[in-house]
Amino acid sequence: MPEESSNPCQEIIDISDAPELFFEMLPDDWKLELKSNWEEFRPAVKIYDIKQGEELIGGGLVFSAHTSETDNYPPIAEYYFDNGYLYIGYLWVAEKFRGRSLGDFWLKSIFEMYPNNPFWLSIEDAGLARFYLKNGFTLEREVIYSGGKDWIYVRKSDSEVI
């Protein structure tokens, strides 16, 4: 009898029309933030989930315009969006699926979907830097604002990467 694969195929699916499917898997603070801002975010965001079999196990958002999500640094956000950058936010993998490179898989899939777009993101947790650096992002700047400190990372488009 053939051995069953321990790592079933994953695929990336667009669930922008059913955001609650993504919200359900998030920590409560992220869920609350997204639900309360969703009507504002909706026109500027796509939700891409990682699907394994019939289960949604992670995902994230790709923003194409400035929203309150990037309000801590409006001039920076305007610069990036005006120059064709897409913003990555709320990248999440369910805890029981972590350690399987699914965040890497999600990012690689997004880069393939948008090969002509550069990307940017912000992190509040310096511990995430290594993950984004290994996925082709570079530290652009540190931003200190009234609510704390973020680090801005950028990744050039595939057409700009040599």
Stockholm file with secondary structure:
# STOCKHOLM 1.0

chainA/1-162         MPEESSNPCQEIIDISDAPELFFEMLPDDWKLELKSNWEEFRPAVKIYDIKQGEELIGGGLVFSAHTSETDNYPPIAEYYFDNGYLYIGYLWVAEKFRGRSLGDFWLKSIFEMYPNNPFWLSIEDAGLARFYLKNGFTLEREVIYSGGKDWIYVRKSDSEVI
#=GR chainA/1-162 SS CCCCCSSCCEEEEECTTCHHHHHTTSCHHHHHHHHHHHHHHGGGEEEEEEEETTEEEEEEEEECSCCGGGTTSHHHHHHHHHTTCEEEEEEEECGGGTTSSHHHHHHHHHHHHSTTCCEEEEESCGGGHHHHHHTTCEEEEEEEETTEEEEEEEECCTTTCC
#=GC SS_cons         CCCCCSSCCEEEEECTTCHHHHHTTSCHHHHHHHHHHHHHHGGGEEEEEEEETTEEEEEEEEECSCCGGGTTSHHHHHHHHHTTCEEEEEEEECGGGTTSSHHHHHHHHHHHHSTTCCEEEEESCGGGHHHHHHTTCEEEEEEEETTEEEEEEEECCTTTCC
//
